Amino acid sequence: MKQSIFLVAAAAGMASVPSHHALAEGTAITSYAAPTVFQAAGPTAESIQGTVDQFRAALGEPNNGSDPGPFASGRREINWDGGGSDETTDPVTPFDGFLDSRGSQFTTPGTGLTQAPASGGPQGGLAVLLDNPTYAATFSPFSPVRFFTPVGSNVTEARFFLPGSQGSIPATVSGFGAVFADVDQPDGSANGRASTLVEYYGVGGQLLFKSYVPASPAEGSLSFFGVRFDDARIARVRITTGNVALGPNDNRRYDVVVMDDFLYGEPQER
């Protein structure tokens, strides 16, 4: 029987877990407060809902939505659903849909990033965009109905800017978390490594923290991973979804993963 996984823990207490790292790239950290880690995985949205809500509370109230502010506190959320839209957007990079309103920009080395349901809608969703009808059953949304995913790559990078600045004022955030659909391969799995990784970087490009996302094998499962620091120090987040770009069937060789809701602390000017 599949079990749900829940964890809210201080990273400093997880030093024995090899998939978690709080190390700078090539340098020793002399003054560093490790983040609090929030993670969960399970077969349904209810499996991770409690952890997502705890992460919301840790980031702070209120949800500032698309109000440019500026605000000294609160959080931003993106659910990719456009008020219930089931349209499939053309893949683009950079993805600037929330650059001015919520202070985030997303890029990929692939063709681009798209918002799309697993299937259906006027353009057919991911099943049609990627010419793979199995995706209709592979992915279940956390917040219906659309997902967010790179096309032509499995890498997405997020950068932050002061909302209302049209991307002209770089910013940092205290925390960032995301919901993932259909993470099947955990750290230490049969193929030797987990499939989905989140890396957090500071203003100078130093690696602040990285971790694999917890898995819940079987079609339609959901996972959540997020971290929060005591201060706004995250300038960039790099997300590797699955071990292959979208296209092939999800199976024991290929762990195909897409993203749903993003949550992050209110961007603060650097």
WONORMO-V394382 format. One record per residue. N is the residue number from 0. OMEGA is omega in radians with two decimals (NA if undefined). D_CENTER is the distance of its C-alpha to the mean C-alpha in Angstrom with 2 decimals. Layout:
BEGIN
n: [N:N]
omega: [OMEGA:OMEGA]
d_center: [D_CENTER:D_CENTER]
END
This chain:
BEGIN
n: [0:1:2:3:4:5:6:7:8:9:10:11:12:13:14:15:16:17:18:19:20:21:22:23:24:25:26:27:28:29:30:31:32:33:34:35:36:37:38:39:40:41:42:43:44:45:46:47:48:49:50:51:52:53:54:55:56:57:58:59:60:61:62:63:64:65:66:67:68:69:70:71:72:73:74:75:76:77:78:79:80:81:82:83:84:85:86:87:88:89:90:91:92:93:94:95:96:97:98:99:100:101:102:103:104:105:106:107:108:109:110:111:112:113:114:115:116:117:118:119:120:121:122:123:124:125:126:127:128:129:130:131:132:133:134:135:136:137:138:139:140:141:142:143:144:145:146:147:148:149:150:151:152:153:154:155:156:157:158:159:160:161:162:163:164:165:166:167:168:169:170:171:172:173:174:175:176:177:178:179:180:181:182:183:184:185:186:187:188:189:190:191:192:193:194:195:196:197:198:199:200:201:202:203:204:205:206:207:208:209:210:211:212:213:214:215:216:217:218:219:220:221:222:223:224:225:226:227:228:229:230:231:232:233:234:235:236:237:238:239:240:241:242:243:244:245:246:247:248:249:250:251:252:253:254:255:256:257:258:259:260:261:262:263:264:265:266:267:268:269]
omega: [3.14:3.13:3.03:-3.12:3.12:3.09:2.93:-2.99:3.03:-3.10:-3.14:3.13:-3.06:-3.02:-3.11:-3.12:-2.99:-3.10:3.14:-3.10:3.02:-3.05:3.05:3.14:3.04:3.13:3.08:3.11:-3.08:3.12:-2.95:3.05:-3.09:-3.11:2.95:-3.06:3.09:3.12:3.14:3.07:3.14:-3.01:-3.05:3.08:3.13:-3.13:-3.07:-3.02:-3.11:-3.14:3.07:3.13:3.08:3.11:3.06:-3.12:3.14:3.10:3.07:3.07:-0.02:2.89:-3.04:3.04:-3.14:3.08:-3.04:-3.14:0.19:3.12:3.12:-3.07:-3.12:-3.05:3.04:3.09:3.04:3.12:3.00:-2.99:3.02:3.14:3.12:-3.12:3.02:3.10:3.04:-3.09:3.08:3.10:3.12:2.98:0.00:3.05:-3.01:-3.07:-3.12:-3.09:-3.10:-3.02:-3.09:2.97:3.13:3.10:-3.07:-3.14:3.06:3.03:-3.14:-3.12:-3.12:-3.13:-3.09:2.94:-3.05:2.95:3.09:3.08:3.11:-3.05:-3.07:-3.13:3.05:3.08:-3.11:-3.13:3.13:-3.12:-3.12:3.11:3.14:-3.09:3.13:-3.12:3.11:-3.13:-3.07:-2.98:3.02:-3.07:2.98:3.02:-3.05:0.12:-2.95:3.02:3.05:-3.07:2.97:3.06:-3.12:3.10:3.00:-3.12:3.04:3.05:3.09:3.00:-3.00:-3.11:3.12:3.11:-3.12:-3.11:-3.10:3.09:-3.09:-3.10:3.13:-3.09:3.04:3.12:-3.12:-3.10:3.10:3.08:-3.11:3.01:-3.14:3.14:3.00:2.96:-3.06:-2.99:3.13:3.02:-3.12:-3.14:-3.02:-3.12:3.01:3.12:3.08:-3.03:-2.92:-2.96:3.04:-3.13:-3.09:-3.08:3.12:-3.08:-3.13:-3.13:-3.12:3.09:-3.14:-3.04:3.02:-3.14:2.95:3.14:-3.14:-3.09:3.00:-3.02:3.13:-3.09:3.03:-3.13:-3.13:3.10:3.03:3.01:3.08:3.03:3.07:3.03:3.12:3.12:-3.12:-3.09:-3.11:3.12:-3.06:3.07:3.10:-3.08:3.03:-3.07:3.14:-3.14:3.13:3.03:3.12:-3.14:-3.13:3.03:3.04:-3.10:-3.08:3.12:-3.07:3.03:-3.08:-2.99:3.01:-3.07:3.01:-2.95:2.97:3.06:3.13:3.14:3.11:3.14:3.14:3.12:-3.11:NA]
d_center: [26.71:22.94:21.90:18.96:17.47:17.07:16.89:16.91:18.57:19.46:18.33:21.94:23.04:21.02:22.83:24.22:20.95:20.72:17.03:16.31:17.65:18.56:20.63:21.21:21.82:25.54:26.50:27.17:25.55:28.51:27.02:23.59:22.20:19.44:16.44:16.13:13.63:12.38:11.62:13.01:13.60:16.30:17.97:17.37:15.43:18.03:17.05:13.89:15.10:16.97:14.27:12.00:15.31:16.08:13.00:14.05:17.50:16.64:15.07:18.26:20.01:20.30:17.48:18.86:17.70:19.07:21.92:22.10:23.83:23.83:22.86:23.13:20.90:18.56:14.99:13.20:11.21:10.38:10.97:12.05:15.30:17.76:20.08:20.24:20.41:20.46:20.97:19.31:18.78:20.02:17.57:17.71:16.69:16.31:14.61:16.35:16.25:14.98:16.41:19.51:18.73:15.56:15.55:12.51:12.96:10.98:12.90:13.36:16.54:17.00:18.73:16.12:13.19:14.17:13.77:15.70:16.77:17.31:20.95:23.48:23.78:26.13:24.46:23.70:19.89:18.14:21.24:23.42:21.28:20.80:24.21:23.12:24.29:22.88:19.39:20.93:21.11:18.19:15.32:15.55:13.51:12.47:13.81:16.29:16.54:14.20:11.01:9.27:9.87:11.81:15.45:17.68:15.10:12.13:10.81:8.76:9.59:9.11:12.41:13.92:17.38:19.75:19.55:22.82:23.46:22.42:20.44:23.59:22.72:19.98:18.21:16.24:14.19:14.75:11.34:7.62:5.49:3.16:5.70:6.67:10.22:12.99:12.11:15.83:16.54:16.36:17.48:21.22:21.28:24.29:23.06:22.69:19.00:15.63:13.59:9.90:9.35:7.43:10.16:11.14:14.25:17.05:19.36:21.61:19.07:19.40:16.82:16.26:14.31:12.48:11.86:11.48:9.52:12.41:13.98:16.11:18.38:19.80:18.90:16.84:15.15:11.90:9.82:7.94:7.24:7.87:10.85:13.47:16.40:19.77:19.70:17.65:17.32:13.86:14.61:12.02:8.69:8.84:6.54:9.08:8.72:12.04:15.29:16.33:15.60:16.09:19.83:21.35:21.66:19.39:21.84:22.73:22.53:19.43:16.16:14.56:10.94:9.12:6.10:7.30:7.25:5.64:8.09:9.75:13.39:16.06:16.38:19.65:21.96:22.31]
END
